[in-house]
Amino acid sequence: MSDTAYCYHCGTHHPKEEMRQIETKGGKRWRCIKSIAATKQGREEREAFGRQTTAINKAEAQSKKARITLAVER
Ligand SMILES: [Zn+2]
């Protein structure tokens, strides 16, 4: 029989060997590796999306600037 701990992320119990004890504002809590990995992946995806959006915005701003410069020169 394996030890289980309450996973605050899933709201259920998992075997401790599938979990990590992590430090939170409220003290030490158990959280399963699966949910940690899922959150990490989600954050990386959001960051990648953010970088993409920034690049698009920059390109758009540059093309606007280029158009304004052309208009002034004409
Ligand atoms: Zn969990």
N, CA, C, O and the ligand as a Tripos MOL2 file, in Angstrom:
@<TRIPOS>MOLECULE
protein
  297   295    75     0     0
PROTEIN
NO_CHARGES

@<TRIPOS>ATOM
      1 N           0.8500   -1.2070    0.0000 N.3       1 MET1
      2 CA          0.0000    0.0000    0.0000 C.3       1 MET1
      3 C           0.8830    1.2530    0.0000 C.2       1 MET1
      4 O           1.7940    1.3800    0.8180 O.2       1 MET1
      5 N           0.6080    2.1540   -0.9040 N.am      2 SER2
      6 CA          1.4530    3.3370   -0.9900 C.3       2 SER2
      7 C           0.7850    4.5310   -0.3120 C.2       2 SER2
      8 O          -0.4390    4.6240   -0.2250 O.2       2 SER2
      9 N           1.6020    5.4050    0.1450 N.am      3 ASP3
     10 CA          1.1390    6.6370    0.7760 C.3       3 ASP3
     11 C           0.4840    7.5370   -0.2490 C.2       3 ASP3
     12 O           0.9650    7.6520   -1.3760 O.2       3 ASP3
     13 N          -0.5840    8.1620    0.1230 N.am      4 THR4
     14 CA         -1.1740    9.1450   -0.7710 C.3       4 THR4
     15 C          -1.1910   10.4880   -0.0690 C.2       4 THR4
     16 O          -1.1000   10.5770    1.1560 O.2       4 THR4
     17 N          -1.3100   11.5260   -0.8740 N.am      5 ALA5
     18 CA         -1.3900   12.8720   -0.3220 C.3       5 ALA5
     19 C          -2.4300   13.6380   -1.1200 C.2       5 ALA5
     20 O          -2.7180   13.3160   -2.2730 O.2       5 ALA5
     21 N          -2.9770   14.6380   -0.4940 N.am      6 TYR6
     22 CA         -4.0000   15.4510   -1.1450 C.3       6 TYR6
     23 C          -3.3450   16.4170   -2.1180 C.2       6 TYR6
     24 O          -2.4670   17.1970   -1.7510 O.2       6 TYR6
     25 N          -3.7920   16.3500   -3.3690 N.am      7 CYS7
     26 CA         -3.2740   17.2380   -4.3950 C.3       7 CYS7
     27 C          -4.1650   18.4730   -4.4470 C.2       7 CYS7
     28 O          -5.3410   18.3820   -4.8000 O.2       7 CYS7
     29 N          -3.6060   19.6190   -4.0970 N.am      8 TYR8
     30 CA         -4.4420   20.8360   -4.0350 C.3       8 TYR8
     31 C          -4.8410   21.2910   -5.4290 C.2       8 TYR8
     32 O          -5.8180   22.0240   -5.5890 O.2       8 TYR8
     33 N          -4.0930   20.8620   -6.4370 N.am      9 HIS9
     34 CA         -4.4120   21.2810   -7.8040 C.3       9 HIS9
     35 C          -5.6030   20.5080   -8.3610 C.2       9 HIS9
     36 O          -6.5060   21.1000   -8.9510 O.2       9 HIS9
     37 N          -5.6080   19.1840   -8.1750 N.am     10 CYS10
     38 CA         -6.6920   18.3480   -8.6970 C.3      10 CYS10
     39 C          -7.8310   18.2020   -7.6950 C.2      10 CYS10
     40 O          -8.9470   17.8430   -8.0710 O.2      10 CYS10
     41 N          -7.5530   18.4800   -6.4180 N.am     11 GLY11
     42 CA         -8.5660   18.3100   -5.3880 C.3      11 GLY11
     43 C          -8.8190   16.8540   -5.0680 C.2      11 GLY11
     44 O          -9.9050   16.4950   -4.6150 O.2      11 GLY11
     45 N          -7.8250   16.0130   -5.2980 N.am     12 THR12
     46 CA         -7.9640   14.5890   -5.0210 C.3      12 THR12
     47 C          -6.6420   14.0310   -4.5040 C.2      12 THR12
     48 O          -5.6310   14.7330   -4.4840 O.2      12 THR12
     49 N          -6.6540   12.7770   -4.0900 N.am     13 HIS13
     50 CA         -5.4410   12.1560   -3.5670 C.3      13 HIS13
     51 C          -4.7110   11.3680   -4.6490 C.2      13 HIS13
     52 O          -5.3350   10.6880   -5.4640 O.2      13 HIS13
     53 N          -3.3970   11.4660   -4.6500 N.am     14 HIS14
     54 CA         -2.5470   10.6840   -5.5470 C.3      14 HIS14
     55 C          -1.4820    9.9930   -4.6940 C.2      14 HIS14
     56 O          -1.2260   10.4080   -3.5640 O.2      14 HIS14
     57 N          -0.8600    8.9360   -5.2350 N.am     15 PRO15
     58 CA          0.2850    8.3400   -4.5350 C.3      15 PRO15
     59 C           1.4130    9.3640   -4.4210 C.2      15 PRO15
     60 O           1.6700   10.1210   -5.3580 O.2      15 PRO15
     61 N           2.0750    9.3810   -3.2850 N.am     16 LYS16
     62 CA          3.1200   10.3940   -3.0550 C.3      16 LYS16
     63 C           4.2640   10.2970   -4.0560 C.2      16 LYS16
     64 O           4.8840   11.3090   -4.3820 O.2      16 LYS16
     65 N           4.5530    9.0890   -4.5520 N.am     17 GLU17
     66 CA          5.6620    8.9770   -5.5110 C.3      17 GLU17
     67 C           5.3410    9.6550   -6.8490 C.2      17 GLU17
     68 O           6.2360    9.8540   -7.6710 O.2      17 GLU17
     69 N           4.0790   10.0090   -7.0690 N.am     18 GLU18
     70 CA          3.7210   10.7530   -8.2920 C.3      18 GLU18
     71 C           3.5580   12.2360   -7.9960 C.2      18 GLU18
     72 O           3.0400   12.9970   -8.8130 O.2      18 GLU18
     73 N           4.0080   12.6260   -6.8210 N.am     19 MET19
     74 CA          3.7800   14.0130   -6.4080 C.3      19 MET19
     75 C           5.0560   14.6880   -5.9260 C.2      19 MET19
     76 O           6.0660   14.0420   -5.6460 O.2      19 MET19
     77 N           4.9740   15.9860   -5.8420 N.am     20 ARG20
     78 CA          6.0650   16.7910   -5.2920 C.3      20 ARG20
     79 C           5.4800   17.6870   -4.2030 C.2      20 ARG20
     80 O           4.3630   18.1930   -4.3130 O.2      20 ARG20
     81 N           6.2800   17.8660   -3.1430 N.am     21 GLN21
     82 CA          5.8540   18.7950   -2.1110 C.3      21 GLN21
     83 C           6.3970   20.1630   -2.5000 C.2      21 GLN21
     84 O           7.6000   20.3240   -2.7060 O.2      21 GLN21
     85 N           5.5330   21.1220   -2.5970 N.am     22 ILE22
     86 CA          6.0050   22.4400   -3.0110 C.3      22 ILE22
     87 C           5.6170   23.4920   -1.9880 C.2      22 ILE22
     88 O           4.6390   23.3480   -1.2540 O.2      22 ILE22
     89 N           6.3990   24.5400   -1.9590 N.am     23 GLU23
     90 CA          6.2200   25.6220   -1.0070 C.3      23 GLU23
     91 C           5.2430   26.6310   -1.6110 C.2      23 GLU23
     92 O           5.4530   27.1200   -2.7210 O.2      23 GLU23
     93 N           4.1830   26.9360   -0.8780 N.am     24 THR24
     94 CA          3.2490   27.9740   -1.3150 C.3      24 THR24
     95 C           3.1210   29.0060   -0.1990 C.2      24 THR24
     96 O           3.6970   28.8520    0.8780 O.2      24 THR24
     97 N           2.3690   30.0420   -0.4730 N.am     25 LYS25
     98 CA          2.1460   31.0870    0.5400 C.3      25 LYS25
     99 C           1.5350   30.5020    1.7980 C.2      25 LYS25
    100 O           1.8350   30.9450    2.9070 O.2      25 LYS25
    101 N           0.6820   29.5090    1.6270 N.am     26 GLY26
    102 CA         -0.0030   28.8960    2.7570 C.3      26 GLY26
    103 C           0.7750   27.7810    3.4200 C.2      26 GLY26
    104 O           0.2590   27.1350    4.3330 O.2      26 GLY26
    105 N           2.0070   27.5350    2.9870 N.am     27 GLY27
    106 CA          2.8190   26.4730    3.5660 C.3      27 GLY27
    107 C           3.1220   25.4000    2.5470 C.2      27 GLY27
    108 O           2.9390   25.6030    1.3460 O.2      27 GLY27
    109 N           3.5830   24.2600    3.0210 N.am     28 LYS28
    110 CA          3.9510   23.1730    2.1100 C.3      28 LYS28
    111 C           2.7100   22.4310    1.6540 C.2      28 LYS28
    112 O           1.8380   22.0980    2.4570 O.2      28 LYS28
    113 N           2.6420   22.1780    0.3780 N.am     29 ARG29
    114 CA          1.4980   21.4590   -0.1690 C.3      29 ARG29
    115 C           1.9670   20.4330   -1.1750 C.2      29 ARG29
    116 O           3.0400   20.5430   -1.7680 O.2      29 ARG29
    117 N           1.1350   19.4450   -1.3430 N.am     30 TRP30
    118 CA          1.4570   18.3990   -2.3100 C.3      30 TRP30
    119 C           0.7530   18.6670   -3.6240 C.2      30 TRP30
    120 O          -0.4000   19.0930   -3.6740 O.2      30 TRP30
    121 N           1.4850   18.4030   -4.6710 N.am     31 ARG31
    122 CA          0.9170   18.5940   -6.0010 C.3      31 ARG31
    123 C           1.4760   17.5110   -6.9140 C.2      31 ARG31
    124 O           2.6550   17.1770   -6.8070 O.2      31 ARG31
    125 N           0.6660   16.9550   -7.8040 N.am     32 CYS32
    126 CA          1.1420   15.8540   -8.6260 C.3      32 CYS32
    127 C           2.0420   16.3620   -9.7570 C.2      32 CYS32
    128 O           1.8840   17.4820  -10.2440 O.2      32 CYS32
    129 N           2.9820   15.5160  -10.1580 N.am     33 ILE33
    130 CA          3.9450   15.8710  -11.2060 C.3      33 ILE33
    131 C           3.2090   16.1890  -12.5080 C.2      33 ILE33
    132 O           3.6020   17.0850  -13.2560 O.2      33 ILE33
    133 N           2.1460   15.4480  -12.7620 N.am     34 LYS34
    134 CA          1.3660   15.6470  -13.9960 C.3      34 LYS34
    135 C           0.8320   17.0740  -14.0940 C.2      34 LYS34
    136 O           0.9330   17.7060  -15.1460 O.2      34 LYS34
    137 N           0.2650   17.5820  -12.9990 N.am     35 SER35
    138 CA         -0.3170   18.9250  -13.0430 C.3      35 SER35
    139 C           0.7810   19.9780  -13.1370 C.2      35 SER35
    140 O           0.5920   21.0160  -13.7710 O.2      35 SER35
    141 N           1.9300   19.7170  -12.5100 N.am     36 ILE36
    142 CA          3.0600   20.6500  -12.6010 C.3      36 ILE36
    143 C           3.5420   20.7170  -14.0490 C.2      36 ILE36
    144 O           3.7750   21.8010  -14.5840 O.2      36 ILE36
    145 N           3.6880   19.5540  -14.6760 N.am     37 ALA37
    146 CA          4.1400   19.4990  -16.0690 C.3      37 ALA37
    147 C           3.1370   20.1870  -16.9880 C.2      37 ALA37
    148 O           3.5260   20.8950  -17.9170 O.2      37 ALA37
    149 N           1.8500   19.9810  -16.7330 N.am     38 ALA38
    150 CA          0.8140   20.5850  -17.5770 C.3      38 ALA38
    151 C           0.8540   22.0990  -17.4640 C.2      38 ALA38
    152 O           0.7180   22.8000  -18.4670 O.2      38 ALA38
    153 N           1.0400   22.6100  -16.2530 N.am     39 THR39
    154 CA          1.1080   24.0560  -16.0470 C.3      39 THR39
    155 C           2.3410   24.6390  -16.7190 C.2      39 THR39
    156 O           2.2820   25.7000  -17.3400 O.2      39 THR39
    157 N           3.4670   23.9260  -16.5860 N.am     40 LYS40
    158 CA          4.7120   24.3880  -17.1830 C.3      40 LYS40
    159 C           4.5680   24.4720  -18.7010 C.2      40 LYS40
    160 O           4.9850   25.4450  -19.3300 O.2      40 LYS40
    161 N           3.9700   23.4280  -19.2700 N.am     41 GLN41
    162 CA          3.7680   23.3900  -20.7150 C.3      41 GLN41
    163 C           2.8500   24.5360  -21.1440 C.2      41 GLN41
    164 O           3.1080   25.2100  -22.1410 O.2      41 GLN41
    165 N           1.7860   24.7450  -20.3870 N.am     42 GLY42
    166 CA          0.8380   25.8110  -20.7050 C.3      42 GLY42
    167 C           1.5070   27.1660  -20.6950 C.2      42 GLY42
    168 O           1.2370   28.0090  -21.5500 O.2      42 GLY42
    169 N           2.3950   27.3770  -19.7090 N.am     43 ARG43
    170 CA          3.0790   28.6570  -19.6060 C.3      43 ARG43
    171 C           4.0170   28.8450  -20.7970 C.2      43 ARG43
    172 O           4.0980   29.9350  -21.3630 O.2      43 ARG43
    173 N           4.7190   27.7870  -21.1710 N.am     44 GLU44
    174 CA          5.6250   27.8960  -22.3060 C.3      44 GLU44
    175 C           4.8660   28.2060  -23.5930 C.2      44 GLU44
    176 O           5.3290   28.9700  -24.4390 O.2      44 GLU44
    177 N           3.6900   27.5940  -23.7190 N.am     45 GLU45
    178 CA          2.8720   27.8550  -24.9070 C.3      45 GLU45
    179 C           2.3970   29.3000  -24.9320 C.2      45 GLU45
    180 O           2.3910   29.9520  -25.9770 O.2      45 GLU45
    181 N           1.9960   29.7920  -23.7540 N.am     46 ARG46
    182 CA          1.5450   31.1850  -23.6720 C.3      46 ARG46
    183 C           2.6980   32.1340  -23.9830 C.2      46 ARG46
    184 O           2.5220   33.1350  -24.6780 O.2      46 ARG46
    185 N           3.8840   31.8050  -23.4590 N.am     47 GLU47
    186 CA          5.0420   32.6650  -23.7070 C.3      47 GLU47
    187 C           5.4070   32.6710  -25.1810 C.2      47 GLU47
    188 O           5.7380   33.7150  -25.7430 O.2      47 GLU47
    189 N           5.3480   31.5120  -25.7990 N.am     48 ALA48
    190 CA          5.6420   31.4140  -27.2290 C.3      48 ALA48
    191 C           4.6240   32.2470  -28.0100 C.2      48 ALA48
    192 O           4.9850   32.9400  -28.9610 O.2      48 ALA48
    193 N           3.3680   32.1780  -27.6110 N.am     49 PHE49
    194 CA          2.3180   32.9540  -28.2700 C.3      49 PHE49
    195 C           2.5720   34.4410  -28.0760 C.2      49 PHE49
    196 O           2.4040   35.2350  -29.0020 O.2      49 PHE49
    197 N           2.9810   34.8150  -26.8620 N.am     50 GLY50
    198 CA          3.2670   36.2200  -26.5640 C.3      50 GLY50
    199 C           4.3970   36.7490  -27.4200 C.2      50 GLY50
    200 O           4.3330   37.8600  -27.9450 O.2      50 GLY50
    201 N           5.4450   35.9290  -27.5530 N.am     51 ARG51
    202 CA          6.5870   36.3450  -28.3810 C.3      51 ARG51
    203 C           6.1580   36.5470  -29.8240 C.2      51 ARG51
    204 O           6.5750   37.5000  -30.4820 O.2      51 ARG51
    205 N           5.3110   35.6290  -30.3130 N.am     52 GLN52
    206 CA          4.8260   35.7000  -31.6820 C.3      52 GLN52
    207 C           4.0320   36.9920  -31.8800 C.2      52 GLN52
    208 O           4.2250   37.7120  -32.8600 O.2      52 GLN52
    209 N           3.1300   37.2710  -30.9240 N.am     53 THR53
    210 CA          2.2980   38.4640  -31.0000 C.3      53 THR53
    211 C           3.1590   39.7170  -30.9890 C.2      53 THR53
    212 O           2.9040   40.6550  -31.7430 O.2      53 THR53
    213 N           4.1790   39.7360  -30.1360 N.am     54 THR54
    214 CA          5.0740   40.8840  -30.0660 C.3      54 THR54
    215 C           5.7640   41.0910  -31.4040 C.2      54 THR54
    216 O           5.8850   42.2220  -31.8730 O.2      54 THR54
    217 N           6.2150   40.0140  -32.0150 N.am     55 ALA55
    218 CA          6.9000   40.1040  -33.3020 C.3      55 ALA55
    219 C           5.9590   40.6590  -34.3700 C.2      55 ALA55
    220 O           6.3690   41.4720  -35.2000 O.2      55 ALA55
    221 N           4.7080   40.2240  -34.3500 N.am     56 ILE56
    222 CA          3.7240   40.7090  -35.3290 C.3      56 ILE56
    223 C           3.4640   42.1970  -35.1060 C.2      56 ILE56
    224 O           3.4320   42.9800  -36.0550 O.2      56 ILE56
    225 N           3.2790   42.5790  -33.8380 N.am     57 ASN57
    226 CA          3.0330   43.9810  -33.5120 C.3      57 ASN57
    227 C           4.1910   44.8570  -33.9510 C.2      57 ASN57
    228 O           3.9900   45.9490  -34.4830 O.2      57 ASN57
    229 N           5.4050   44.3740  -33.7260 N.am     58 LYS58
    230 CA          6.5960   45.1280  -34.1090 C.3      58 LYS58
    231 C           6.6370   45.3110  -35.6230 C.2      58 LYS58
    232 O           6.9040   46.4040  -36.1210 O.2      58 LYS58
    233 N           6.3710   44.2300  -36.3440 N.am     59 ALA59
    234 CA          6.3910   44.2770  -37.7990 C.3      59 ALA59
    235 C           5.3250   45.2470  -38.3090 C.2      59 ALA59
    236 O           5.5500   45.9930  -39.2620 O.2      59 ALA59
    237 N           4.1570   45.2220  -37.6530 N.am     60 GLU60
    238 CA          3.0730   46.1150  -38.0510 C.3      60 GLU60
    239 C           3.4470   47.5670  -37.7940 C.2      60 GLU60
    240 O           3.2100   48.4350  -38.6350 O.2      60 GLU60
    241 N           4.0280   47.8260  -36.6340 N.am     61 ALA61
    242 CA          4.4440   49.1810  -36.2760 C.3      61 ALA61
    243 C           5.4950   49.6800  -37.2510 C.2      61 ALA61
    244 O           5.4740   50.8450  -37.6470 O.2      61 ALA61
    245 N           6.4020   48.8160  -37.6350 N.am     62 GLN62
    246 CA          7.4630   49.1980  -38.5580 C.3      62 GLN62
    247 C           6.8930   49.5120  -39.9360 C.2      62 GLN62
    248 O           7.3140   50.4700  -40.5850 O.2      62 GLN62
    249 N           5.9320   48.6980  -40.3810 N.am     63 SER63
    250 CA          5.3740   48.9320  -41.7080 C.3      63 SER63
    251 C           4.5550   50.2250  -41.7110 C.2      63 SER63
    252 O           4.5070   50.9300  -42.7200 O.2      63 SER63
    253 N           3.9110   50.5360  -40.5770 N.am     64 LYS64
    254 CA          3.1680   51.8010  -40.4730 C.3      64 LYS64
    255 C           4.1190   52.9810  -40.5460 C.2      64 LYS64
    256 O           3.8670   53.9670  -41.2380 O.2      64 LYS64
    257 N           5.2220   52.8560  -39.8110 N.am     65 LYS65
    258 CA          6.2360   53.9010  -39.7970 C.3      65 LYS65
    259 C           6.7720   54.1080  -41.2190 C.2      65 LYS65
    260 O           6.9640   55.2430  -41.6570 O.2      65 LYS65
    261 N           7.0080   53.0140  -41.9290 N.am     66 ALA66
    262 CA          7.5370   53.0730  -43.2830 C.3      66 ALA66
    263 C           6.5530   53.8130  -44.1880 C.2      66 ALA66
    264 O           6.9550   54.6290  -45.0180 O.2      66 ALA66
    265 N           5.2510   53.5190  -44.0210 N.am     67 ARG67
    266 CA          4.2430   54.1850  -44.8470 C.3      67 ARG67
    267 C           4.2250   55.6850  -44.5680 C.2      67 ARG67
    268 O           4.1230   56.4930  -45.4910 O.2      67 ARG67
    269 N           4.3230   56.0510  -43.2930 N.am     68 ILE68
    270 CA          4.3090   57.4650  -42.9210 C.3      68 ILE68
    271 C           5.5270   58.1660  -43.5260 C.2      68 ILE68
    272 O           5.4120   59.2680  -44.0640 O.2      68 ILE68
    273 N           6.6900   57.5220  -43.4360 N.am     69 THR69
    274 CA          7.9130   58.0830  -43.9870 C.3      69 THR69
    275 C           7.7520   58.3110  -45.4850 C.2      69 THR69
    276 O           8.1480   59.3540  -46.0060 O.2      69 THR69
    277 N           7.1690   57.3340  -46.1740 N.am     70 LEU70
    278 CA          6.9530   57.4640  -47.6110 C.3      70 LEU70
    279 C           6.0320   58.6250  -47.9190 C.2      70 LEU70
    280 O           6.2700   59.3810  -48.8620 O.2      70 LEU70
    281 N           4.9650   58.7710  -47.1150 N.am     71 ALA71
    282 CA          3.9890   59.8270  -47.3420 C.3      71 ALA71
    283 C           4.6480   61.1950  -47.1790 C.2      71 ALA71
    284 O           4.3640   62.1180  -47.9420 O.2      71 ALA71
    285 N           5.5220   61.3240  -46.1920 N.am     72 VAL72
    286 CA          6.2180   62.5880  -45.9410 C.3      72 VAL72
    287 C           7.1610   62.9090  -47.0940 C.2      72 VAL72
    288 O           7.2750   64.0620  -47.5090 O.2      72 VAL72
    289 N           7.8260   61.8990  -47.6000 N.am     73 GLU73
    290 CA          8.7920   62.1390  -48.6470 C.3      73 GLU73
    291 C           8.1490   62.5720  -49.9730 C.2      73 GLU73
    292 O           8.7600   63.2650  -50.7860 O.2      73 GLU73
    293 N           6.8980   62.1400  -50.1600 N.am     74 ARG74
    294 CA          6.2450   62.4210  -51.4260 C.3      74 ARG74
    295 C           5.8180   63.8450  -51.6570 C.2      74 ARG74
    296 O           5.2580   64.1590  -52.7070 O.2      74 ARG74
    297 ZN         -3.0400   16.1490   -9.0100 Zn       75 ZN75
@<TRIPOS>BOND
     1     1     2 1
     2     2     3 1
     3     3     4 2
     4     3     5 am
     5     5     6 1
     6     6     7 1
     7     7     8 2
     8     7     9 am
     9     9    10 1
    10    10    11 1
    11    11    12 2
    12    11    13 am
    13    13    14 1
    14    14    15 1
    15    15    16 2
    16    15    17 am
    17    17    18 1
    18    18    19 1
    19    19    20 2
    20    19    21 am
    21    21    22 1
    22    22    23 1
    23    23    24 2
    24    23    25 am
    25    25    26 1
    26    26    27 1
    27    27    28 2
    28    27    29 am
    29    29    30 1
    30    30    31 1
    31    31    32 2
    32    31    33 am
    33    33    34 1
    34    34    35 1
    35    35    36 2
    36    35    37 am
    37    37    38 1
    38    38    39 1
    39    39    40 2
    40    39    41 am
    41    41    42 1
    42    42    43 1
    43    43    44 2
    44    43    45 am
    45    45    46 1
    46    46    47 1
    47    47    48 2
    48    47    49 am
    49    49    50 1
    50    50    51 1
    51    51    52 2
    52    51    53 am
    53    53    54 1
    54    54    55 1
    55    55    56 2
    56    55    57 am
    57    57    58 1
    58    58    59 1
    59    59    60 2
    60    59    61 am
    61    61    62 1
    62    62    63 1
    63    63    64 2
    64    63    65 am
    65    65    66 1
    66    66    67 1
    67    67    68 2
    68    67    69 am
    69    69    70 1
    70    70    71 1
    71    71    72 2
    72    71    73 am
    73    73    74 1
    74    74    75 1
    75    75    76 2
    76    75    77 am
    77    77    78 1
    78    78    79 1
    79    79    80 2
    80    79    81 am
    81    81    82 1
    82    82    83 1
    83    83    84 2
    84    83    85 am
    85    85    86 1
    86    86    87 1
    87    87    88 2
    88    87    89 am
    89    89    90 1
    90    90    91 1
    91    91    92 2
    92    91    93 am
    93    93    94 1
    94    94    95 1
    95    95    96 2
    96    95    97 am
    97    97    98 1
    98    98    99 1
    99    99   100 2
   100    99   101 am
   101   101   102 1
   102   102   103 1
   103   103   104 2
   104   103   105 am
   105   105   106 1
   106   106   107 1
   107   107   108 2
   108   107   109 am
   109   109   110 1
   110   110   111 1
   111   111   112 2
   112   111   113 am
   113   113   114 1
   114   114   115 1
   115   115   116 2
   116   115   117 am
   117   117   118 1
   118   118   119 1
   119   119   120 2
   120   119   121 am
   121   121   122 1
   122   122   123 1
   123   123   124 2
   124   123   125 am
   125   125   126 1
   126   126   127 1
   127   127   128 2
   128   127   129 am
   129   129   130 1
   130   130   131 1
   131   131   132 2
   132   131   133 am
   133   133   134 1
   134   134   135 1
   135   135   136 2
   136   135   137 am
   137   137   138 1
   138   138   139 1
   139   139   140 2
   140   139   141 am
   141   141   142 1
   142   142   143 1
   143   143   144 2
   144   143   145 am
   145   145   146 1
   146   146   147 1
   147   147   148 2
   148   147   149 am
   149   149   150 1
   150   150   151 1
   151   151   152 2
   152   151   153 am
   153   153   154 1
   154   154   155 1
   155   155   156 2
   156   155   157 am
   157   157   158 1
   158   158   159 1
   159   159   160 2
   160   159   161 am
   161   161   162 1
   162   162   163 1
   163   163   164 2
   164   163   165 am
   165   165   166 1
   166   166   167 1
   167   167   168 2
   168   167   169 am
   169   169   170 1
   170   170   171 1
   171   171   172 2
   172   171   173 am
   173   173   174 1
   174   174   175 1
   175   175   176 2
   176   175   177 am
   177   177   178 1
   178   178   179 1
   179   179   180 2
   180   179   181 am
   181   181   182 1
   182   182   183 1
   183   183   184 2
   184   183   185 am
   185   185   186 1
   186   186   187 1
   187   187   188 2
   188   187   189 am
   189   189   190 1
   190   190   191 1
   191   191   192 2
   192   191   193 am
   193   193   194 1
   194   194   195 1
   195   195   196 2
   196   195   197 am
   197   197   198 1
   198   198   199 1
   199   199   200 2
   200   199   201 am
   201   201   202 1
   202   202   203 1
   203   203   204 2
   204   203   205 am
   205   205   206 1
   206   206   207 1
   207   207   208 2
   208   207   209 am
   209   209   210 1
   210   210   211 1
   211   211   212 2
   212   211   213 am
   213   213   214 1
   214   214   215 1
   215   215   216 2
   216   215   217 am
   217   217   218 1
   218   218   219 1
   219   219   220 2
   220   219   221 am
   221   221   222 1
   222   222   223 1
   223   223   224 2
   224   223   225 am
   225   225   226 1
   226   226   227 1
   227   227   228 2
   228   227   229 am
   229   229   230 1
   230   230   231 1
   231   231   232 2
   232   231   233 am
   233   233   234 1
   234   234   235 1
   235   235   236 2
   236   235   237 am
   237   237   238 1
   238   238   239 1
   239   239   240 2
   240   239   241 am
   241   241   242 1
   242   242   243 1
   243   243   244 2
   244   243   245 am
   245   245   246 1
   246   246   247 1
   247   247   248 2
   248   247   249 am
   249   249   250 1
   250   250   251 1
   251   251   252 2
   252   251   253 am
   253   253   254 1
   254   254   255 1
   255   255   256 2
   256   255   257 am
   257   257   258 1
   258   258   259 1
   259   259   260 2
   260   259   261 am
   261   261   262 1
   262   262   263 1
   263   263   264 2
   264   263   265 am
   265   265   266 1
   266   266   267 1
   267   267   268 2
   268   267   269 am
   269   269   270 1
   270   270   271 1
   271   271   272 2
   272   271   273 am
   273   273   274 1
   274   274   275 1
   275   275   276 2
   276   275   277 am
   277   277   278 1
   278   278   279 1
   279   279   280 2
   280   279   281 am
   281   281   282 1
   282   282   283 1
   283   283   284 2
   284   283   285 am
   285   285   286 1
   286   286   287 1
   287   287   288 2
   288   287   289 am
   289   289   290 1
   290   290   291 1
   291   291   292 2
   292   291   293 am
   293   293   294 1
   294   294   295 1
   295   295   296 2
@<TRIPOS>SUBSTRUCTURE
     1 MET1         2 RESIDUE 1 A MET
     2 SER2         6 RESIDUE 1 A SER
     3 ASP3        10 RESIDUE 1 A ASP
     4 THR4        14 RESIDUE 1 A THR
     5 ALA5        18 RESIDUE 1 A ALA
     6 TYR6        22 RESIDUE 1 A TYR
     7 CYS7        26 RESIDUE 1 A CYS
     8 TYR8        30 RESIDUE 1 A TYR
     9 HIS9        34 RESIDUE 1 A HIS
    10 CYS10       38 RESIDUE 1 A CYS
    11 GLY11       42 RESIDUE 1 A GLY
    12 THR12       46 RESIDUE 1 A THR
    13 HIS13       50 RESIDUE 1 A HIS
    14 HIS14       54 RESIDUE 1 A HIS
    15 PRO15       58 RESIDUE 1 A PRO
    16 LYS16       62 RESIDUE 1 A LYS
    17 GLU17       66 RESIDUE 1 A GLU
    18 GLU18       70 RESIDUE 1 A GLU
    19 MET19       74 RESIDUE 1 A MET
    20 ARG20       78 RESIDUE 1 A ARG
    21 GLN21       82 RESIDUE 1 A GLN
    22 ILE22       86 RESIDUE 1 A ILE
    23 GLU23       90 RESIDUE 1 A GLU
    24 THR24       94 RESIDUE 1 A THR
    25 LYS25       98 RESIDUE 1 A LYS
    26 GLY26      102 RESIDUE 1 A GLY
    27 GLY27      106 RESIDUE 1 A GLY
    28 LYS28      110 RESIDUE 1 A LYS
    29 ARG29      114 RESIDUE 1 A ARG
    30 TRP30      118 RESIDUE 1 A TRP
    31 ARG31      122 RESIDUE 1 A ARG
    32 CYS32      126 RESIDUE 1 A CYS
    33 ILE33      130 RESIDUE 1 A ILE
    34 LYS34      134 RESIDUE 1 A LYS
    35 SER35      138 RESIDUE 1 A SER
    36 ILE36      142 RESIDUE 1 A ILE
    37 ALA37      146 RESIDUE 1 A ALA
    38 ALA38      150 RESIDUE 1 A ALA
    39 THR39      154 RESIDUE 1 A THR
    40 LYS40      158 RESIDUE 1 A LYS
    41 GLN41      162 RESIDUE 1 A GLN
    42 GLY42      166 RESIDUE 1 A GLY
    43 ARG43      170 RESIDUE 1 A ARG
    44 GLU44      174 RESIDUE 1 A GLU
    45 GLU45      178 RESIDUE 1 A GLU
    46 ARG46      182 RESIDUE 1 A ARG
    47 GLU47      186 RESIDUE 1 A GLU
    48 ALA48      190 RESIDUE 1 A ALA
    49 PHE49      194 RESIDUE 1 A PHE
    50 GLY50      198 RESIDUE 1 A GLY
    51 ARG51      202 RESIDUE 1 A ARG
    52 GLN52      206 RESIDUE 1 A GLN
    53 THR53      210 RESIDUE 1 A THR
    54 THR54      214 RESIDUE 1 A THR
    55 ALA55      218 RESIDUE 1 A ALA
    56 ILE56      222 RESIDUE 1 A ILE
    57 ASN57      226 RESIDUE 1 A ASN
    58 LYS58      230 RESIDUE 1 A LYS
    59 ALA59      234 RESIDUE 1 A ALA
    60 GLU60      238 RESIDUE 1 A GLU
    61 ALA61      242 RESIDUE 1 A ALA
    62 GLN62      246 RESIDUE 1 A GLN
    63 SER63      250 RESIDUE 1 A SER
    64 LYS64      254 RESIDUE 1 A LYS
    65 LYS65      258 RESIDUE 1 A LYS
    66 ALA66      262 RESIDUE 1 A ALA
    67 ARG67      266 RESIDUE 1 A ARG
    68 ILE68      270 RESIDUE 1 A ILE
    69 THR69      274 RESIDUE 1 A THR
    70 LEU70      278 RESIDUE 1 A LEU
    71 ALA71      282 RESIDUE 1 A ALA
    72 VAL72      286 RESIDUE 1 A VAL
    73 GLU73      290 RESIDUE 1 A GLU
    74 ARG74      294 RESIDUE 1 A ARG
    75 ZN75       297 GROUP 0 **** ****
